[in-house]
Amino acid sequence: MLMQRRDVLFLFLLTFSCFPTFGSGATLLPQAEMDALRQIGYKLGKTWNFTVDPCTGESGWSGPPATDEFENAVTCNCSNAVCHVDSIVLKGQDLQGVLPPELAKLPSLKEIDLTRNYLNGTIPAKWGSMQLVTMVLEANKFSGDSARLLEGIEKLLPTSLANLTSLKDFRINDNNFTGRIPDFISNWTELEKLAIQGSGLQGPIPDGISSLVKLTDLRISDINGTASHFPNLVNMKDIRTLILRNCNLNGSIPGYIWTMKNLKTLSVVVPCLKDSPCPKPLISSFHINCGGKEVTVTSEKIKKIFTKDDDPGSASRYVLGENWAFSSTGDFMDNNAEPDTYIYTEKNKSRLTMPNSDLYTSARISPLSLTYYGLCLLNGNYTVKLYFAEIAFTDDNTYSSLGKRIFDIYIQGELVRKDFNIEQEANGTHRPVERSFTAVVSTHTLEIRFYWAGKGTQCIPDRGTYGPLISAISVKSDFTPPGDKNHGAVIGIVVSVFCVIFLIIGILWWKGCFCKKSSMYEDLKRLDLQTGSFTLRQLKAATNNFDAANKIGEGGFGPVYKGLLYAGTIIAVKQLSSKSKQGNREFVNEIGMISALQHPNLVKLYGCCVEGNQLLLVYEYMENNSLARALFGPEEEQLKLDWPTRHSICVGIARGLAHLHEELGLKIVHRDIKATIVLLDKDLNPKISGFGLAKLDEEENTHISTRIAGTIGYMAPEYATRGYLTDKADVYSFGIVALEIVSGKSNTSYKPKSEGIYLLDWAYVLQERGSLIELVDPKLGSEFNKEEAIGMITIALLCTNSSSTLRPTMSAVVSMLEGRTDAQSHISVPNLSSDDLDIKAFRSHHQQIHSEEQNQSQSQNISIDGPQTVSSASASDLYPIIMDSDYWNNRE
């Protein structure tokens, strides 16, 4: 019996051993590839079951059956009882991770397809070592966000990808890459399919594309940047699909294109539009009901017929009509099982209660880029009216109310609205909003483009709840087309207009208006400007028509706005009122002063604009606003400035002043150095602005006697009381700013109904006690260089000596701050008695101003530009701080 049991057990074990197990120890895949798949799944956000062999296709490794939209498959190539992963296809799996470098650890991998997911980051450089045949990364969120830590497109499309010489299929549509299309794609000579549509990459199209003679499918669209000539495709005999849309192409379609026998699909928009013949006569208006049927609208007794636009559209679609066309690019990243449609229709029409609701019942949508073209237009100025209504979201508390649609609007290639949000503009959903823009047509073609840059809904979006949406478009000329004029009426109107014009001119001349403007233009004409000029239209477009949302400050002569030029340059626009003669004088003075100044520590002036009553200065934009706000602005706006940064800021200001005083041939005295005119860029480098009060000091002059203008608390005593101006007045002001940098406190703090308490006074007291270290900002704690701090305070006291002759030059200050000379050997205790009258008069004058303003402000709050100025000089503050008087008075 015992023997029989042993035989049965032996047979059982023998039988069991004949079957493989797929637990943690047994697998047909090498362990290295199993480990790599675990890392890949973790980074992609994909959950795989590692208790079974991946090559079996069981338990989620493959299936359900693939469709055009969705596929989940990891496949292997097996031979001699050993398998290797050769394909990973995860289409439409809603993955939200990053591209894993560990894919390079799968030596037999030939295919990667990650279409329609939410992956972000960059393409790993390690992928260049693989033997890939197919790489498809369409409809993801790859962008330049992580590229800020890297450098250039080489990291987003690393140059190592040039080694993928076996690649046959490369697609990166619908992403947000940055940089140019790389030249190394010419190495992929085996390539059969190349798709770069709405990828974010810029032109030009590389010349090397002509070497890809095996291409059968070439799709490039929606690329900005440098213009391209039509690529040389003459040797691509097998090409079947050719799409080159919105590529900024020059020239026309070459004749050999029409002889390509295998070509089935051709869409080359830009050259076709530029060279296509126009019917006669040319038109001056058109109206489109985007995504809908024909609608007739009557407004102010004028009838407009909005033509139908009911083509269903597709992921890559170009529709050409008689007088207009549209182009759509992009594939929706959702789980919609319905047939693709690029029109959104409101099924519950009772929600649409606005006039002309038929215009808003349907809307044209696109997941990425939607462009309308007006064709065969008379050249001239046009008004473009865009009609919007958010019909894809709701106002209730359901999931449908959580969406957010944000996109950009371009007209004639110029960005006219950035981050446009229909629901926000209309104050709700299912409400109409119209926006009008002006456009200039010079080539008989008008382009209106709506582009989704990846902003808005951050959850998994459904079709229509992201990307641009447009309900209707109306375009009408601002001029009377030929043939539409009633000659009798025209003559009467012209005569009437001339009479009115002469009457207005007479009134303006009588009031002396032309003298001031003529003087302004003459003054500007005499300046040998080294800067550019801007039109009012350009600056309106850059600032969204001086939208309040773009306002970053308010000065004594007007506001300052943040703007974005079409080329991508961020600017600051200072708007001065032309009603003030002093403002005009300082406007011209500031242009003249800054136009020739080029120094890392002086703010750069890009140019100016003088149109009508608009006086505008255009500067480089400084991301971190002013030093005053960083040090002692409202708590939520202050910056955490460590000691090395403070020291660097102080040195930078000193270098800028040394340049003005000693390196230009002519000496420039700024006259208004203070914390509010020192601006900080993104790297916290300081730049001096506000040259409206600056004065030229000829070398032979020992000083200038001038109108006193500057800021109380920063003005040197001899200048504040006697108008005695030299470059040493700037040195004094610098000393005050240096004390503010060290202490984190403003020099002009007050305690009501008591003697003004100045930071400088307190510094002298601490110097006499031998405890200057107490002046250091407590926010620094113990994390600062005590020797440097004492040195900076000592230099500041040397700069604020009551005797101007004992103050150092700014070049000497730079030398001391950089440690090349010793400050202690130069220090001189201020001789208060020698200038006692100046100092007493200065403080008395300051107290009197403060007392008067206290009486005036008892019943109201007053907005001031930080410290108060004697001559309304706050126009020189490019980034003024808006704080009421209570803030300054109560601040400790």
Residue, then its C-alpha position, 0 to 999 in steps of 0.5 A: m500500500l505504501m509503495q502504491r501511494r509513492d507511485v501515485l505521488f511520483l506520477f502526480l509530480l511528473t505530470f505537474s512538472c510537464f505544465p508551465t507555471f506563470g507565477s513570480g518565478a516562471t515566465l517565457l520572457p527574460q527576467a530583464e524584460m519583465d522588470a522593464l515592463r513593470q517600470i514601463g507600466y508604472k510610468l505610463g500609469k498602466t496596470w498589468n497583471f504580472t502573475v501571468d506571462p505577458c506573451t499569452g495575451e491573457s489577463g489584460w495583456s491583450g484585448p478586447p478586440a482592436t478598433d480604429e480608436f482603441e487597442n490594448a495589446v502587448t505582443c511577443n516574438c517567440s522562438n526556441a521557448v524564449c520570447h521577446v516583446d516586439s510591439i506595445v500598442l496602447k491606443g485610447q487607454d486614458l494613460q496619464g503618465v510619461l514616456p518611459p526610457e525603459l522601453a529601450k530595455l526591450p531589445s526586440l521592440k519594433e512598434i510603439d503606438l500610444t495614440r490618444n492618451y494624456l501622456n506628457g513630458t519629453i521623448p527620452a533620448k535612450w529611445g534612439s538606441m532602439q530598432l523601432v519601425t513604428m513610433v506613433l505618439e498622436a493626440n497626447k500632451f507632450s509639450g515644452d513644460s518640462a523643457r524649461l529645465l532642458e535646452g531646446i528641441e534636442k531634448l524634446l526630439p533628441t538628436s539620438l532619434a536620428n539613429l532610428t534608421s529602420l523607422k517606417d512610421f512616425r506620427i506626433n500629431d496633436n501635441n504641444f512640442t516646441g522648436r523646429i522640425p529637426d533636420f535629422i528626419s532625413n536619416w529615416t530613409e526607410l520612412e513610409k509614413l510621416a505625420i506632423q500635424g498640429s504638433g507645436l513644432q515650427g518651420p521651415i520644412p527641412d530640405g532633407i525631406s526630399s531624401l525620404v523617397k519611400l514615403t507613401d503618406l506625408r502630412i504636415s500642417d499647422i506649423n508657424g515660424t520661418a517660411s518654407h519653399f515647397p519641398n522637393l518631392v519629385n522622387m517620391k513616386d509612391i506617395r498616395t497622400l500629401i497634406l501640407r496645410n498652414c505651413n507658411l509655404n511660398g510659391s505655387i504647387p510645382g507641375y510634377i505634383w499633377t503627374m504623380k500616378n499614385l497620388k490619391t489625396l492632395s491638400v495644400v492650402v496656402p499655395c492654392l489660396k494664393d495662386s487660385p484665380c478669383p471670380k470677378p468682381l471681387i467681394s467685400s463681405f461674407h457671412i458664415n453660419c459655422g456648422g449650421k444651415e443658411v440663416t437670414v438675419t436682419s439688423e438695423k434694416i440691413k439683411k445679412i445672409f449667413t451661408k450654410d456650413d454643414d460639412p461634417g468635417s474630419a480629423s484632417r479636412y479642407v473644404l473649399g467654397e466659392n468665397w470662403a473655405f475652412s480647414s480643420t486639424g486634430d483628432f478628439m481624444d475621447n471614448n465617443a463611440e459615435p461617428d466622428t463629427y466636428i459639429y456640435t448641435e444643441k439638442n435642447k433648443s429651449r435653452l437658446t433664448m437669445p435673438n437670432s438663436d439659429l446662429y447658435t444652434s450648431a457650432r463648428i468645433s475642432p480638437l486643435s486647430l480650426t481656420y476659416y479663409g475669406l477668398c477673393l476679397l477686395n484689398g482694404n480694411y475689414t471688420v471681422k465679427l465673431y459670434f460665440a455661445e458655449i452650448a457644450f456645457t451647462d450651468d447646473n451642478t452636473y458633470s457637464s458644468l465642470g468643463k472649461r474651454i480656452f483657446d487662442i484667436y489669430i486674424q491674419g496671423e496676428l494673435v488678437r485674443k489669448d486664452f479666450n474663454i467663451e463662458q467667461e466672456a458671456n458670463g454663462t453658458h448658452r449666452p451669446v457673445e460677439r467680438s469684433f476685430t479689424a483686419v487688413v486684406s492686402t492679398h485678397t485673402l483673409e485668415i481667421r484661426f482658432y487654436w487650442a494650446g492645451k489649456g482648459t479642461q484638465c479632466i478626461p475631456d469629452r468630444g466638444t468640451y475642449g478645443p475651439l468652438i465658433s458659432a458664426i462669422s461676419v466679415k464686412s469691409d470698412f470702405t464702400p465697394p466700387g459700384d455701390k456709390n450714389h454719386g449725388a449723395v456722395i457729393g453732398i456728404v463730402v461737402s458736409v464733411f469738409c464743412v464740419i472738418f474746417l469748423i473743427i480745425g478752426i476751433l482746435w486752432w483757436k484753442g491752440c491744440f495744434c501747437k502742442k501736437s506739432s511741438m511733440y512731433e517736432d521734438l520726436k523728429r529731432l531725436d536720433l532714436q535707436t529704437g523702433s516705433f509701434t502702431l496703436r493697433q499693434l499695441k492694442a492687439a498686444t494688450n487685448n485693447f488695454d484690457a484691465a486684466n493686463k494692467i500691472g500698475e498705475g503711475g501718476f501719468g497713466p497705467v502700465y499694461k502687460g502685452l504680448l507681441y505676435a512674435g512672442t515677445i512679452i512687453a510692458v506698455k506705459q501709457l502717458s496722458s497727453k493732456s499734461k505738458q509736463g507729461n509730454r516733456e518727460f515722454v520726449n525726454e525719456i525716449g531720448m535718454i533711453s533710446a541710446l542706452q544699452h546696459p544689462n542693468l538698464v531697462k531696455l526700451y523697445g520703442c514708442c507710439v504717438e498716435g492721436n492723443q496716445l503717448l506710449l512707451v514700450y519696454e521689455y517686460m520684467e517678470n518680478n516687478s519692482l524692488a519695492r514690491a519685492l522688499f516691502g510691498p503687500e505681504e502676499e506680493q513680497l519675494k523671498l530674497d536671500w542675502p546673495t540675491r540682495h547683494s547681487i541686486c545692490v551691485g547691479i544697481a551700482r553698475g547701472l548708475a556707474h554706466l550713466h555717470e561715467e561710461l557714456g561720454l555725457k554724464i546722465v544724472h537720473r534724479d529719481i533713484k528709488a526702490t520703485i524704479v528698480l525692476l527685477d527680471k525673471d532671474l532677479n537681475p536689477k534694471i533701472s527704469g524711469f528716465g523721465l526726470a533725467k538730466l544731462d550734465e556736461e563735463e565742464n559743469t560742476h553742477i546744475s541748478t534745476r527745478i527740484a524733482g524727485t522723491i522725498g526720502y531719496m533726494a540729497p539734502e543739497y538738491a532738495t533744498r537748493g536745487y544743487l544737482t550733481d551725479k552725487a545726488d544719485v549716489y545719495s539715493f543709491g545709499i538709501v536704496a542700499l539700506e532698504i535692501v539690507s533692512g527690508k524696510s522703506n526709508t520713508s516710514y512714518k509714525p503719525k504725529s511724531e517726528g519722521i523716522y528715517l531708516l538713515d537716521w536709525a543707521y547712524v544711531l546704530q553706527e554710533r552704538g557699534s551695532l550696525i548688524e541690527l539693521v539687517d532684515p530679521k527675515l534673513g535670520s542668521e543666513f547671511n554673510k555678516e562681513e558683507a552686510i556690515g560692508m554694504i551698510t558702511i558703503a551706504l552710509l558713505c554714499t549718504n554723507s551730508s557733504s556731496t564732495l565726500r560721497p564716492t563715485m559710483s565706480a568706486v562704489v562698485s569696486m567696494l561692493e565687489g571687494r576690490t577696495d576697502a570701504q572702511s578706509h573711506i568712511s567718514v562720520p557725517n558732519l551734521s553741523s556743516d550741512d545742518l541747515d540743509i538737513k533741517a530744511f529738508r526734513s521740515h519740508h518733508q514733514q510739512i508735505h506729510s502734514e498737509e496730505q494727512n489733513q487732506s486724506q482724513s476722509q478718503n484713501i489715497s493711492i500713491d506710488g510708494p514714496q511720495t514725489v515732489s513733482s508728480a514724477s511717478a510717471s517715471d515708475l514703470y511698475p508702480i506699486i498701488m498702495d493706499s496711505d494707510y498701508w504705508n503709515n501703519r506698516e512697521 
